[in-house]
């Protein structure tokens, strides 16, 4: 099945995209985590993200106007993956800085106000993701 956002979704709700690193950045952002726990967290195993939630979560289309933001997210994801490939010891401070940059870009993409950003930042304590 093909939808309007150039993504394919199978019955099992696997998401296939032309921009997987863009999605990876979104799905590992504070905004996504906040939305997940605030609006979805019900049923299933705690922390399990079901396809039904992913289908309802608004993913911004990449346009000429915001393409540079999507490319920046992809670049930051590449940097995180490269740091994690280097093995132990992981430069967790640098990785956290990269996640923060991604979060700030995500806030721009979703046109969040300063008050909304503040709420998300106060509610979500970013957990380091051990595996992407």
N, C-alpha and C positions, 0 to 999 in steps of 0.2 A: 504494500500500500504506500503510495507517495502522497505527501501532503504539501501544502503551499510553501513551506519553508525549506524545500529541497532536502528533506529528511525522509528516510524510509523507516517504517515501523512494522515489525513482524508480529504475529499473534502473541509471541512471548514477550513482547514489548521491548525488544532490543532496539536501541536507537542507533541508526547509521547516519552519519553526517559527512558532508564534504569538509567540515571544519571540526574534527574531533578535539583538537587542542583548545579551541575556542569554548566548546562545551565543557571540557575538563576544567577550564578556568572558572566557568560559571558554577558548575556543580561542586567545586571546592571553595566557593566564596562564602563569606559571612552572610551575605544576602540570601543565598540559597539555603544555607543552614537555618537561618532565622525563619524563612518562609516555610521550610519543611517542618520544623518543630512547632511553629505558631499555628499553621493552617492545616497541616496534614496528620501529624503524629497521632495515629489511631489505627488500631488493627495491625496485625502482623507482628513481627519481631521488632523490638525497639531498635531504631536506627536503620531498619530495612526500608529501602526506597523502592516502592512498587511502581510499575509502569503507569498505573492510573495517575499517580501524582505527576510523573514526568510529562505525561500527555497534557495535563492541565497547567503545568508551569509555563509561563510566557517566556519564550526564548526570543530575544530581539533579532530581527532580520538584519543581516549585514547589508548596509547600503553604501553608496558612495560617500555619504556624509559621515558615517561612523566606521568605515572600513579600517581607518588607521587605528581605532581603538581595538577592534577585533584582532588586528595584526600584532598590536602591542601585547594583548593577552596571550596570544600564541607564542610570542617571543619569550614572555615571562615564564610560561609553562615549560618551554624548552629549557630555559635556564634552571628551573627547579629540577626537571628530570635529569639534566646533566650533573647537577650537584649530587643528586641521589645516586647516580651511577658510580660516582667516585668512591663510594663505600665509606667505611668508618674512618675517622670520625666525620660525621656529617656536620656541615656548617649550618647549624640550626638557626643561628641569628640571621644569616643571609637569606635562608629559605623563608623565614618569617617576614623579612623585609619584602621579599618578592610577593608573598601572599598578600601583604598589605597593599602593595602597588596594584595587584589584581583587584582587590576589594574596591579600591578607589576608582578604578576604571569601570567596574561593574556598577557602582553607584552612578557614574556619569551615564552609562548606557540606559539605565532604568530611570534616569532623571529624578533621583531622590533628593529631597530637601536636606538641609543641614540637620534639622530636627529628626528626620527619619534615619539619617546616618548615625546620629548620636544614639537613638534608641537601639538600633541594631548592634552598634559597637558595645553598648553597655550590657545588652542581653546575651551576646554571644562571646564566649571566651574561645578564641580560635584554638582548636585542637590540631596539633601537628599530625598531618596525614602521613602515615608510615609508608603507604603504598599508593601510587596513583594508578 
